[in-house]
Amino acid sequence: MPNPRNRRLDSGLFSLLVVALIAAAAPLVVDIPRSVRVPVVVVEILAGVLVGPHVLDLVTPGVVVAFLSAAGLAFLFFLAGMEVDFLQIRGQPARLAV
């Protein structure tokens, strides 16, 4: 009789493998169409939605996937914050932000 704990472990490892494959394949997929430039993060988000529990249900939201999701979102916000040039924001918008 199969152990249910091993099934959960296999599901978590499979989910981690799918997430790793998406992370590795996204930059390659972005370079294929030369006429349309799409950021890598857009391809990663679309692939995540596609393999997630609401479309193909390949990746189950377990502990590892939840941690990677939170870390990825924090990293995305960090990178977006690094892109902000505060020297270009002057006058009224800067006073409203502070």
MOPE-V213948 format. One record per helix or strand. SS is the DSSP state (H for helix, E for strand). FROM is the first residue (numbers start at 1). LEN is the number of residues. If there is no record, write none. Layout:
ss = {SS SS}
from = {FROM FROM}
len = {LEN LEN}
//
This chain:
ss = {H H H H}
from = {4 40 63 92}
len = {29 12 20 6}
//
